[in-house]
Amino acid sequence: MKRLFLCCLIAVMGVINAAGANSPALELAEVSAEIVTDKSISGQTGIVVNNVVVRHVTPTVIAYDIKVKNSSNRKIGDEKNPVRFKIQPGEELLEALKKTVGDNVLDRDKMNGGYQGDAEILPGGTSRYMIFSELGTLEKLENHQHLRLLTEAQLDELREKRFDAALILYIGEEEIGRFDLRPHSHGLPPEIHRTLEQELGAKFVIPAWEGYQVKFAAIEYSPVAQGKAVGNRRAAVIVYTDRKGPLMNLISLRFT
């Protein structure tokens, strides 16, 4: 009888431990999802003609950079049983990817890009998970088309839907965390973001902050004296709010 009770107690403890392993105290700390043309992320592709590289092209990529915090008092994952991850697109993003590049390029068996993730998440610590995959290029490569030719309309659709995805964490074959990225979509609408970049002559990223969204976007110009601009200053002004609502119209500010 004592042996039976002891076996039952061990079994119950095993169930409790297994339940704890399936429900680690993980939460998203930071989320970035971008459609970018940035050689520091993707590197460059050489266009070869007659075995000679005639030019280099920076491909446009879809890229995710996510930090996950472990608020528990135990380590999750290790070198022997590392934490693995994947980005699973939702229906809308998957449809946009198939329309643009013909497949789910976030599938690590099909992607042309790279990924990196921490094998363990320390107690109270934060780990980082990154993945990017090539989409193509906006550059016309004439007869040397080694990359898929994209349009701004295709990229705008992907920008609108880039947060329609989930981060899934595994240890072995066991799923330990699934996080919806859609609540973190608080950037600028693509057409306003593109207007800012064109006006400023530079590419940039509007960070997404949990619980906040962009409320106001404007361009600040150099002051004007006697009808002439003093200097050549141009800056983007981005205002966040914790109150949801429509984005105020993009305006230009000129201080006199």
Contacts in CASP RR format, 6 or more apart in sequence:
PFRMAT RR
TARGET T0000
AUTHOR 0000-0000-0000
METHOD contacts of the structure
MODEL  1
MKRLFLCCLIAVMGVINAAGANSPALELAEVSAEIVTDKSISGQTGIVVN
NVVVRHVTPTVIAYDIKVKNSSNRKIGDEKNPVRFKIQPGEELLEALKKT
VGDNVLDRDKMNGGYQGDAEILPGGTSRYMIFSELGTLEKLENHQHLRLL
TEAQLDELREKRFDAALILYIGEEEIGRFDLRPHSHGLPPEIHRTLEQEL
GAKFVIPAWEGYQVKFAAIEYSPVAQGKAVGNRRAAVIVYTDRKGPLMNL
ISLRFT
21 171 0 8 1.000
21 174 0 8 1.000
21 176 0 8 1.000
22 174 0 8 1.000
22 176 0 8 1.000
24 70 0 8 1.000
24 72 0 8 1.000
24 74 0 8 1.000
24 76 0 8 1.000
24 176 0 8 1.000
24 177 0 8 1.000
25 70 0 8 1.000
25 71 0 8 1.000
25 72 0 8 1.000
26 68 0 8 1.000
26 69 0 8 1.000
26 70 0 8 1.000
26 71 0 8 1.000
26 76 0 8 1.000
26 121 0 8 1.000
26 169 0 8 1.000
26 176 0 8 1.000
26 177 0 8 1.000
26 179 0 8 1.000
27 68 0 8 1.000
27 69 0 8 1.000
27 71 0 8 1.000
28 66 0 8 1.000
28 67 0 8 1.000
28 68 0 8 1.000
28 69 0 8 1.000
28 167 0 8 1.000
28 179 0 8 1.000
28 181 0 8 1.000
28 184 0 8 1.000
28 210 0 8 1.000
29 67 0 8 1.000
29 68 0 8 1.000
29 69 0 8 1.000
29 126 0 8 1.000
30 65 0 8 1.000
30 66 0 8 1.000
30 67 0 8 1.000
31 64 0 8 1.000
31 65 0 8 1.000
31 66 0 8 1.000
31 67 0 8 1.000
31 163 0 8 1.000
31 181 0 8 1.000
31 184 0 8 1.000
31 208 0 8 1.000
31 210 0 8 1.000
32 63 0 8 1.000
32 64 0 8 1.000
32 65 0 8 1.000
32 66 0 8 1.000
32 205 0 8 1.000
32 207 0 8 1.000
32 208 0 8 1.000
33 62 0 8 1.000
33 63 0 8 1.000
33 64 0 8 1.000
33 162 0 8 1.000
33 163 0 8 1.000
33 165 0 8 1.000
33 181 0 8 1.000
33 184 0 8 1.000
33 185 0 8 1.000
33 208 0 8 1.000
34 62 0 8 1.000
34 63 0 8 1.000
34 162 0 8 1.000
34 205 0 8 1.000
35 60 0 8 1.000
35 61 0 8 1.000
35 62 0 8 1.000
35 63 0 8 1.000
35 135 0 8 1.000
35 155 0 8 1.000
35 158 0 8 1.000
35 159 0 8 1.000
35 162 0 8 1.000
36 60 0 8 1.000
36 61 0 8 1.000
36 63 0 8 1.000
36 203 0 8 1.000
36 205 0 8 1.000
37 58 0 8 1.000
37 59 0 8 1.000
37 60 0 8 1.000
37 61 0 8 1.000
37 137 0 8 1.000
37 138 0 8 1.000
37 203 0 8 1.000
38 58 0 8 1.000
38 61 0 8 1.000
38 203 0 8 1.000
39 58 0 8 1.000
41 61 0 8 1.000
41 63 0 8 1.000
41 132 0 8 1.000
42 58 0 8 1.000
42 59 0 8 1.000
42 61 0 8 1.000
42 63 0 8 1.000
42 113 0 8 1.000
42 132 0 8 1.000
42 134 0 8 1.000
43 58 0 8 1.000
43 59 0 8 1.000
44 56 0 8 1.000
44 57 0 8 1.000
44 58 0 8 1.000
44 59 0 8 1.000
45 56 0 8 1.000
45 57 0 8 1.000
45 58 0 8 1.000
45 59 0 8 1.000
45 134 0 8 1.000
45 146 0 8 1.000
45 147 0 8 1.000
46 53 0 8 1.000
46 55 0 8 1.000
46 56 0 8 1.000
46 57 0 8 1.000
46 146 0 8 1.000
47 53 0 8 1.000
47 54 0 8 1.000
47 55 0 8 1.000
47 56 0 8 1.000
47 57 0 8 1.000
47 141 0 8 1.000
47 144 0 8 1.000
47 146 0 8 1.000
48 54 0 8 1.000
48 146 0 8 1.000
49 144 0 8 1.000
54 144 0 8 1.000
57 137 0 8 1.000
57 139 0 8 1.000
57 141 0 8 1.000
57 146 0 8 1.000
57 147 0 8 1.000
58 137 0 8 1.000
59 134 0 8 1.000
59 135 0 8 1.000
59 136 0 8 1.000
59 137 0 8 1.000
59 147 0 8 1.000
60 134 0 8 1.000
60 135 0 8 1.000
60 136 0 8 1.000
60 137 0 8 1.000
60 138 0 8 1.000
60 150 0 8 1.000
60 155 0 8 1.000
61 113 0 8 1.000
61 132 0 8 1.000
61 133 0 8 1.000
61 134 0 8 1.000
61 135 0 8 1.000
62 97 0 8 1.000
62 105 0 8 1.000
62 106 0 8 1.000
62 132 0 8 1.000
62 133 0 8 1.000
62 135 0 8 1.000
62 158 0 8 1.000
62 162 0 8 1.000
63 130 0 8 1.000
63 131 0 8 1.000
63 132 0 8 1.000
64 87 0 8 1.000
64 129 0 8 1.000
64 130 0 8 1.000
64 131 0 8 1.000
64 132 0 8 1.000
64 165 0 8 1.000
64 167 0 8 1.000
64 181 0 8 1.000
65 128 0 8 1.000
65 129 0 8 1.000
65 130 0 8 1.000
66 128 0 8 1.000
66 129 0 8 1.000
66 130 0 8 1.000
66 167 0 8 1.000
66 179 0 8 1.000
66 181 0 8 1.000
67 126 0 8 1.000
67 127 0 8 1.000
67 128 0 8 1.000
67 129 0 8 1.000
68 121 0 8 1.000
68 126 0 8 1.000
68 127 0 8 1.000
68 128 0 8 1.000
68 129 0 8 1.000
68 167 0 8 1.000
68 169 0 8 1.000
68 179 0 8 1.000
69 121 0 8 1.000
69 124 0 8 1.000
69 125 0 8 1.000
69 126 0 8 1.000
70 76 0 8 1.000
70 121 0 8 1.000
70 122 0 8 1.000
70 123 0 8 1.000
70 124 0 8 1.000
70 125 0 8 1.000
70 126 0 8 1.000
70 127 0 8 1.000
71 124 0 8 1.000
72 123 0 8 1.000
72 124 0 8 1.000
73 123 0 8 1.000
73 124 0 8 1.000
74 123 0 8 1.000
75 120 0 8 1.000
75 121 0 8 1.000
75 122 0 8 1.000
75 123 0 8 1.000
76 83 0 8 1.000
76 120 0 8 1.000
76 121 0 8 1.000
76 171 0 8 1.000
76 176 0 8 1.000
77 83 0 8 1.000
77 119 0 8 1.000
77 120 0 8 1.000
77 121 0 8 1.000
77 171 0 8 1.000
78 119 0 8 1.000
78 120 0 8 1.000
79 119 0 8 1.000
79 120 0 8 1.000
81 171 0 8 1.000
81 172 0 8 1.000
82 119 0 8 1.000
82 120 0 8 1.000
82 171 0 8 1.000
83 117 0 8 1.000
83 118 0 8 1.000
83 119 0 8 1.000
83 120 0 8 1.000
83 121 0 8 1.000
83 127 0 8 1.000
83 169 0 8 1.000
83 170 0 8 1.000
83 171 0 8 1.000
83 176 0 8 1.000
84 169 0 8 1.000
84 170 0 8 1.000
84 171 0 8 1.000
84 172 0 8 1.000
85 117 0 8 1.000
85 129 0 8 1.000
85 131 0 8 1.000
85 167 0 8 1.000
85 168 0 8 1.000
85 169 0 8 1.000
85 170 0 8 1.000
86 106 0 8 1.000
86 108 0 8 1.000
86 167 0 8 1.000
86 168 0 8 1.000
86 170 0 8 1.000
87 106 0 8 1.000
87 131 0 8 1.000
87 165 0 8 1.000
87 166 0 8 1.000
87 167 0 8 1.000
87 168 0 8 1.000
88 106 0 8 1.000
88 165 0 8 1.000
88 166 0 8 1.000
88 168 0 8 1.000
89 97 0 8 1.000
89 104 0 8 1.000
89 106 0 8 1.000
89 164 0 8 1.000
89 165 0 8 1.000
90 164 0 8 1.000
90 165 0 8 1.000
90 166 0 8 1.000
91 164 0 8 1.000
92 161 0 8 1.000
92 164 0 8 1.000
93 158 0 8 1.000
93 161 0 8 1.000
93 162 0 8 1.000
93 164 0 8 1.000
93 165 0 8 1.000
94 104 0 8 1.000
96 154 0 8 1.000
96 157 0 8 1.000
96 158 0 8 1.000
96 161 0 8 1.000
97 103 0 8 1.000
97 104 0 8 1.000
97 105 0 8 1.000
97 106 0 8 1.000
97 158 0 8 1.000
98 104 0 8 1.000
99 154 0 8 1.000
99 157 0 8 1.000
100 135 0 8 1.000
100 150 0 8 1.000
100 154 0 8 1.000
100 157 0 8 1.000
100 158 0 8 1.000
101 135 0 8 1.000
101 136 0 8 1.000
101 148 0 8 1.000
103 110 0 8 1.000
104 110 0 8 1.000
105 111 0 8 1.000
105 112 0 8 1.000
105 133 0 8 1.000
105 134 0 8 1.000
105 135 0 8 1.000
106 131 0 8 1.000
106 133 0 8 1.000
106 165 0 8 1.000
108 115 0 8 1.000
108 131 0 8 1.000
111 131 0 8 1.000
111 133 0 8 1.000
111 134 0 8 1.000
112 133 0 8 1.000
112 134 0 8 1.000
113 132 0 8 1.000
113 133 0 8 1.000
113 134 0 8 1.000
114 131 0 8 1.000
114 132 0 8 1.000
114 133 0 8 1.000
115 129 0 8 1.000
115 130 0 8 1.000
115 131 0 8 1.000
115 132 0 8 1.000
116 128 0 8 1.000
116 129 0 8 1.000
116 130 0 8 1.000
116 131 0 8 1.000
117 127 0 8 1.000
117 128 0 8 1.000
117 129 0 8 1.000
117 130 0 8 1.000
118 127 0 8 1.000
118 128 0 8 1.000
118 129 0 8 1.000
120 127 0 8 1.000
121 127 0 8 1.000
129 167 0 8 1.000
129 169 0 8 1.000
134 147 0 8 1.000
135 148 0 8 1.000
135 150 0 8 1.000
135 155 0 8 1.000
135 158 0 8 1.000
136 147 0 8 1.000
136 148 0 8 1.000
136 149 0 8 1.000
136 150 0 8 1.000
137 147 0 8 1.000
137 148 0 8 1.000
137 149 0 8 1.000
137 150 0 8 1.000
138 149 0 8 1.000
138 150 0 8 1.000
138 151 0 8 1.000
138 152 0 8 1.000
138 155 0 8 1.000
139 147 0 8 1.000
140 149 0 8 1.000
141 147 0 8 1.000
141 149 0 8 1.000
152 194 0 8 1.000
155 190 0 8 1.000
156 190 0 8 1.000
156 191 0 8 1.000
156 194 0 8 1.000
159 190 0 8 1.000
159 193 0 8 1.000
160 189 0 8 1.000
160 190 0 8 1.000
162 185 0 8 1.000
163 181 0 8 1.000
163 182 0 8 1.000
163 184 0 8 1.000
163 185 0 8 1.000
164 181 0 8 1.000
164 182 0 8 1.000
165 181 0 8 1.000
165 182 0 8 1.000
166 178 0 8 1.000
166 179 0 8 1.000
166 180 0 8 1.000
166 181 0 8 1.000
167 178 0 8 1.000
167 179 0 8 1.000
167 181 0 8 1.000
168 175 0 8 1.000
168 177 0 8 1.000
168 178 0 8 1.000
168 179 0 8 1.000
169 175 0 8 1.000
169 176 0 8 1.000
169 177 0 8 1.000
169 178 0 8 1.000
170 176 0 8 1.000
183 210 0 8 1.000
184 208 0 8 1.000
184 210 0 8 1.000
185 208 0 8 1.000
186 208 0 8 1.000
186 209 0 8 1.000
186 211 0 8 1.000
186 212 0 8 1.000
186 213 0 8 1.000
186 214 0 8 1.000
186 240 0 8 1.000
187 193 0 8 1.000
187 206 0 8 1.000
187 208 0 8 1.000
187 213 0 8 1.000
187 214 0 8 1.000
188 196 0 8 1.000
188 206 0 8 1.000
188 214 0 8 1.000
188 217 0 8 1.000
188 238 0 8 1.000
188 247 0 8 1.000
189 247 0 8 1.000
192 217 0 8 1.000
192 247 0 8 1.000
192 250 0 8 1.000
193 206 0 8 1.000
195 250 0 8 1.000
196 204 0 8 1.000
196 217 0 8 1.000
196 219 0 8 1.000
196 236 0 8 1.000
196 250 0 8 1.000
197 203 0 8 1.000
197 204 0 8 1.000
199 219 0 8 1.000
199 234 0 8 1.000
200 219 0 8 1.000
200 234 0 8 1.000
200 235 0 8 1.000
200 236 0 8 1.000
204 236 0 8 1.000
206 214 0 8 1.000
206 238 0 8 1.000
209 240 0 8 1.000
211 242 0 8 1.000
212 240 0 8 1.000
212 241 0 8 1.000
212 242 0 8 1.000
213 240 0 8 1.000
213 241 0 8 1.000
213 244 0 8 1.000
213 245 0 8 1.000
214 238 0 8 1.000
214 239 0 8 1.000
214 240 0 8 1.000
214 247 0 8 1.000
215 239 0 8 1.000
215 240 0 8 1.000
215 241 0 8 1.000
215 243 0 8 1.000
215 245 0 8 1.000
215 247 0 8 1.000
215 248 0 8 1.000
216 237 0 8 1.000
216 238 0 8 1.000
216 239 0 8 1.000
216 247 0 8 1.000
216 248 0 8 1.000
217 236 0 8 1.000
217 237 0 8 1.000
217 238 0 8 1.000
217 239 0 8 1.000
217 247 0 8 1.000
217 248 0 8 1.000
217 250 0 8 1.000
218 236 0 8 1.000
218 237 0 8 1.000
218 250 0 8 1.000
218 251 0 8 1.000
218 252 0 8 1.000
218 253 0 8 1.000
219 234 0 8 1.000
219 235 0 8 1.000
219 236 0 8 1.000
219 237 0 8 1.000
219 250 0 8 1.000
219 252 0 8 1.000
219 253 0 8 1.000
220 233 0 8 1.000
220 234 0 8 1.000
220 235 0 8 1.000
220 236 0 8 1.000
220 237 0 8 1.000
220 253 0 8 1.000
220 255 0 8 1.000
221 229 0 8 1.000
221 233 0 8 1.000
221 234 0 8 1.000
221 252 0 8 1.000
221 253 0 8 1.000
221 254 0 8 1.000
221 255 0 8 1.000
222 229 0 8 1.000
222 230 0 8 1.000
222 231 0 8 1.000
222 232 0 8 1.000
222 233 0 8 1.000
222 234 0 8 1.000
223 229 0 8 1.000
223 230 0 8 1.000
223 254 0 8 1.000
223 255 0 8 1.000
223 256 0 8 1.000
224 230 0 8 1.000
224 254 0 8 1.000
224 255 0 8 1.000
224 256 0 8 1.000
225 256 0 8 1.000
237 253 0 8 1.000
END
